[in-house]
Amino acid sequence: MAQDLTQTARALKAVVIILGVLIVVGATVLAVEIFRRVGQMADERPLEAFATATVSLPAGARVIDIAGGGDAVSLLVERADGRRQLITVDRRSGTVIGTLTFEPER
């Protein structure tokens, strides 16, 4: 009976050691993968300089607000007649991507 108890204790020690090693290896792999992905995110989109470009606004218009995100810059413009437009521009080339004109309902 003492021999059975000794064999059971040895088997239990082996299981505990193996599980402990697996936990350490798993935690290490997880930490390395997190650091690798964070490093990739930082390298994916390096900040590039703004292009030197001219954006043509309608005569008498003034820029009220500017918002940027990614490769585009949006300008909220008030025209001379009081209407507002949202002009979205590619920040590298200065090309107008799109224009939204806000008109009151009639």
KAPE-V70924 format. One record per backbone hydrogen bond with DSSP energy under -1.0 kcal/mol. NH is the residue of the N-H (numbers start at 1). CO is the residue of the C=O. E is the energy in kcal/mol with one decimal. If there is no record, write none. Layout:
{{NH,CO,E} {NH,CO,E}}
This chain:
{{5,1,-2.0} {6,2,-2.0} {7,3,-2.3} {8,4,-2.3} {9,5,-2.2} {10,6,-2.3} {11,7,-2.3} {12,8,-2.4} {13,9,-2.4} {14,10,-2.4} {15,11,-2.2} {16,12,-2.4} {17,13,-2.6} {18,14,-2.6} {19,15,-2.6} {20,16,-2.3} {21,17,-2.4} {22,18,-2.3} {23,19,-2.1} {24,20,-2.2} {25,21,-2.6} {26,22,-2.6} {27,23,-2.5} {28,24,-2.1} {29,25,-2.5} {30,26,-2.3} {31,27,-2.3} {32,28,-2.5} {33,29,-2.3} {34,30,-2.2} {35,31,-2.2} {36,32,-2.2} {37,33,-2.4} {38,34,-2.3} {39,35,-2.0} {40,36,-1.8} {41,37,-2.2} {42,38,-1.6} {43,39,-1.4} {44,40,-1.6} {51,91,-1.9} {61,58,-2.1} {62,78,-2.2} {64,76,-3.7} {65,76,-1.4} {67,74,-2.4} {69,72,-2.5} {72,69,-1.8} {73,89,-2.6} {74,67,-3.8} {75,87,-3.1} {76,65,-3.1} {77,85,-3.2} {78,62,-2.9} {79,83,-3.3} {82,79,-1.8} {85,77,-2.7} {86,100,-2.9} {87,75,-2.8} {88,98,-2.9} {89,73,-3.2} {90,95,-2.9} {91,71,-2.8} {94,90,-2.4} {97,88,-3.0} {98,88,-1.5} {100,86,-2.5} {102,84,-3.3}}
